[in-house]
Amino acid sequence: MAAWVRVFRRAAACATVAVLVLSGCSGSGDDRSKEGRPTATPVPKGDAFYDPPKPLPPGKPGTVIRQRPYTPPQLKLTLPSRTLLVMYLSTGTDGKPVAATGLVTIPKGPAPAGGRPVAAVDHGTMGIGSKCAPSRMPDFAGLEDSSAVAKLLARGYVVAQPDYIGLGATGVKHPYLNGRSAAYATLDILRAARRIAPGTSATTLVYGGSQGGHAALWTAHYAPEYAPALDIKGVVANAPAVGFEWMPALFSQQDATATPYAGMLLTLIDGASAADPAVKPAELLTPEALAAANAMWTESCMSGETEVPPAKDILRPGADLEPLNAALKASAANEVTIKVPVLLPQGGNDVLSNLNQTLAQELCEKGVELEFKYYADQGHTISDGPLDDAIAWMDARRAGKPVAASCEF
């Protein structure tokens, strides 16, 4: 956990420094067609599960490629349920089919009349290598009784946790903080969950924190065009990743105060280049910085162990930042258009606190029906009572209750 905190602090603090310095492919139809069922081919054992078949099988986004029970010894979920490790078809940033992985947890027992609702839980930053996925790191898979997953299970939800594109499944780089990619991975595992779990309805909620909060917002943005059969009732975006589109301008000033956040800029460049071929790290970065950026694809998850050069030695003199700026702005959290209610919980001890309140106000100005909940004693990740508040808010949206207070700060 300490390693995760170091990575987050490096990531989150950069947005605050920036603020100080700078004052698809469409899917439709029934999500539970027989096409969505896994093939009868043998399921690979061990980590071979994460290597997609070549070629990929035909099918629509959300088609299940393979699945197997997920029962590592670290799991501490006592609620009667079963969890499956799933590989499914999604859509890459190039518009082509791509394999993705994640976890689907299903309550035990028959589904109630009307079916079970389904909820996505989007995870925060764990790294950008293929092994940096919750399903590959059981200690961080959220399968314990205090987690959002457990609290949703207790309310009768089927819970889907995407690893995201490029995390988990091998062969594709992770488009870190690319809104479209995160949304497609989330929407397609929701489709897969409906196909796997009998009696799952179209009623859908989305929860995410940090990188996952960003993913949750973009999931609601893309759902109407990409997965219209999912009836999304609301989204909880806990401390969504915000402000990173300002990073290139910060580093172009070669300000020494930016040096502690150089690793985050390199991660953003890596992620943007994985999503957009117009972003070319070799044309942006000095040789030393490029070597560090390349190393981040294979560093230990949640470690921040790669040595990076100082701010003045990151960008090439005269580097054309326009493609990078465009890629980051296109996926900025304030660029979403959302037609369902949003809850944005925010911890007062989080370095992103002021930035996310500004984000909430910007989304309100765009017409989003949003509740901003400030918890002075919470950090970046809400827990205990605030997490219970968020789950209760989701359940109220599931029940069709109107939002009590919208856009009040």
Backbone hydrogen bonds, N-H to C=O, Kabsch-Sander energy under -0.5 kcal/mol:
donor,donor_aa,acceptor,acceptor_aa,energy
5,V,1,M,-2.2
6,R,2,A,-2.0
7,V,3,A,-2.2
8,F,4,W,-2.9
9,R,5,V,-2.9
10,R,6,R,-2.2
11,A,7,V,-2.3
12,A,8,F,-4.2
13,A,9,R,-2.2
14,C,10,R,-0.7
15,A,11,A,-0.6
15,A,12,A,-0.9
16,T,12,A,-1.0
17,V,13,A,-2.3
18,A,14,C,-2.5
19,V,15,A,-1.9
20,L,16,T,-1.8
21,V,17,V,-2.4
22,L,18,A,-2.8
23,S,20,L,-0.7
26,S,24,G,-0.7
27,G,226,Y,-1.0
33,S,30,D,-0.9
36,G,33,S,-2.0
37,R,34,K,-1.6
39,T,65,I,-0.9
48,A,45,K,-1.3
49,F,46,G,-1.6
50,Y,47,D,-1.6
51,D,48,A,-1.6
62,G,89,L,-3.2
63,T,60,K,-2.0
64,V,36,G,-1.7
65,I,87,M,-2.8
66,R,87,M,-1.5
68,R,85,L,-1.9
70,Y,83,T,-2.7
71,T,69,P,-0.6
75,L,72,P,-1.6
76,K,143,L,-2.0
78,T,76,K,-0.7
81,S,79,L,-0.6
82,R,106,I,-2.1
84,L,104,V,-2.9
85,L,68,R,-3.1
86,V,84,L,-0.5
86,V,102,G,-2.9
87,M,66,R,-2.7
88,Y,100,A,-2.9
89,L,63,T,-2.6
90,S,98,V,-3.1
92,G,96,K,-3.3
95,G,92,G,-2.0
98,V,90,S,-1.9
100,A,88,Y,-2.5
101,T,167,L,-0.5
102,G,86,V,-1.6
103,L,161,Q,-2.2
104,V,84,L,-2.3
105,T,159,V,-3.0
106,I,82,R,-2.9
108,K,80,P,-2.3
115,G,112,P,-2.4
116,R,199,G,-3.3
118,V,203,T,-2.7
119,A,158,V,-2.9
120,A,205,L,-2.1
121,V,160,A,-2.4
122,D,207,Y,-3.0
126,M,127,G,-0.6
132,C,129,G,-2.0
133,A,131,K,-1.6
136,R,133,A,-1.2
137,M,133,A,-0.8
137,M,134,P,-1.1
140,F,137,M,-3.0
141,A,138,P,-1.5
144,E,142,G,-0.8
145,D,76,K,-0.8
147,S,144,E,-2.0
150,A,144,E,-0.6
151,K,147,S,-2.2
152,L,148,A,-2.1
153,L,149,V,-2.5
154,A,150,A,-2.4
155,R,151,K,-0.5
155,R,152,L,-0.8
156,G,153,L,-2.3
157,Y,152,L,-2.2
158,V,117,P,-2.5
159,V,105,T,-2.6
160,A,119,A,-3.0
161,Q,103,L,-3.3
163,D,101,T,-2.7
164,Y,101,T,-0.5
167,L,164,Y,-1.5
168,G,130,S,-3.2
169,A,167,L,-1.2
170,T,50,Y,-2.4
174,H,128,I,-0.7
176,Y,174,H,-1.9
178,N,175,P,-2.1
179,G,177,L,-0.7
182,A,178,N,-2.3
183,A,179,G,-2.3
184,Y,180,R,-2.7
185,A,181,S,-2.3
186,T,182,A,-1.9
187,L,183,A,-3.1
188,D,184,Y,-2.5
189,I,185,A,-1.6
190,L,186,T,-1.8
191,R,187,L,-2.0
192,A,188,D,-2.4
193,A,189,I,-2.6
194,R,190,L,-1.9
195,R,191,R,-1.5
196,I,192,A,-2.0
197,A,193,A,-2.7
200,T,197,A,-1.0
201,S,116,R,-3.3
201,S,199,G,-0.5
204,T,231,D,-2.5
205,L,118,V,-1.8
206,V,234,G,-1.6
207,Y,120,A,-2.6
208,G,236,V,-1.7
209,G,122,D,-1.3
210,S,238,N,-2.5
212,G,209,G,-2.4
214,H,210,S,-2.1
215,A,211,Q,-2.2
216,A,212,G,-2.4
217,L,213,G,-1.9
218,W,214,H,-2.0
219,T,215,A,-2.2
220,A,216,A,-1.9
221,H,217,L,-1.6
222,Y,218,W,-2.4
223,A,219,T,-1.7
225,E,222,Y,-0.7
226,Y,222,Y,-2.6
227,A,223,A,-2.1
230,L,227,A,-1.8
231,D,202,A,-2.3
231,D,229,A,-0.5
232,I,230,L,-1.3
233,K,204,T,-3.1
234,G,204,T,-0.6
235,V,341,P,-2.0
236,V,206,V,-2.9
237,A,235,V,-0.6
237,A,343,L,-2.8
238,N,208,G,-3.0
238,N,236,V,-0.6
239,A,237,A,-0.6
239,A,345,P,-1.9
241,A,210,S,-1.7
246,W,243,G,-1.6
247,M,244,F,-1.4
250,L,246,W,-1.6
251,F,247,M,-2.2
252,S,248,P,-2.0
253,Q,249,A,-0.7
253,Q,250,L,-0.8
254,Q,251,F,-1.8
255,D,250,L,-0.7
258,A,255,D,-2.0
259,T,256,A,-1.7
261,Y,258,A,-2.3
262,A,259,T,-1.9
265,L,261,Y,-1.7
266,L,262,A,-2.3
267,T,263,G,-2.0
268,L,264,M,-2.6
269,I,265,L,-2.4
270,D,266,L,-2.6
271,G,267,T,-2.7
272,A,268,L,-2.8
273,S,269,I,-2.5
274,A,270,D,-1.7
275,A,271,G,-1.1
276,D,272,A,-2.5
279,V,276,D,-2.1
280,K,278,A,-0.8
283,E,280,K,-1.6
284,L,280,K,-0.9
284,L,281,P,-0.8
285,L,281,P,-2.7
286,T,314,I,-2.1
290,L,286,T,-3.0
291,A,287,P,-2.1
292,A,288,E,-1.6
293,A,289,A,-2.7
294,N,290,L,-2.5
295,A,291,A,-1.8
296,M,292,A,-1.2
297,W,294,N,-1.1
298,T,295,A,-1.7
299,E,295,A,-0.8
302,M,126,M,-1.0
303,S,300,S,-1.4
313,D,310,P,-2.0
314,I,311,A,-1.5
315,L,311,A,-0.6
316,R,284,L,-2.8
319,A,316,R,-2.0
321,L,319,A,-1.0
325,N,321,L,-3.2
326,A,322,E,-2.6
327,A,323,P,-2.2
328,L,324,L,-2.5
329,K,325,N,-2.5
330,A,326,A,-2.2
331,S,327,A,-0.8
331,S,328,L,-0.5
332,A,329,K,-1.5
335,E,332,A,-1.9
336,V,333,A,-1.2
342,V,369,E,-2.5
343,L,235,V,-2.8
344,L,371,E,-3.2
346,Q,373,K,-2.6
348,G,375,Y,-3.0
349,N,378,Q,-2.8
350,D,347,G,-1.2
353,S,350,D,-2.1
356,N,352,L,-2.8
357,Q,353,S,-1.6
358,T,354,N,-2.0
359,L,355,L,-2.3
360,A,356,N,-2.4
361,Q,357,Q,-2.1
362,E,358,T,-2.4
363,L,359,L,-2.5
364,C,360,A,-2.1
365,E,361,Q,-2.1
366,K,362,E,-0.9
367,G,364,C,-1.9
368,V,363,L,-2.3
370,L,368,V,-1.3
371,E,342,V,-2.7
373,K,344,L,-1.7
373,K,371,E,-0.6
374,Y,372,F,-0.6
375,Y,346,Q,-2.8
375,Y,373,K,-0.5
376,A,374,Y,-0.6
378,Q,375,Y,-1.7
382,I,380,H,-0.6
387,L,383,S,-0.7
388,D,384,D,-2.3
389,D,385,G,-2.6
390,A,386,P,-2.1
391,I,387,L,-2.4
392,A,388,D,-2.5
393,W,389,D,-2.3
394,M,390,A,-2.1
395,D,391,I,-2.3
396,A,392,A,-2.1
397,R,393,W,-1.9
398,R,394,M,-2.3
399,A,395,D,-1.8
400,G,397,R,-1.2
401,K,396,A,-2.4
407,C,370,L,-4.1
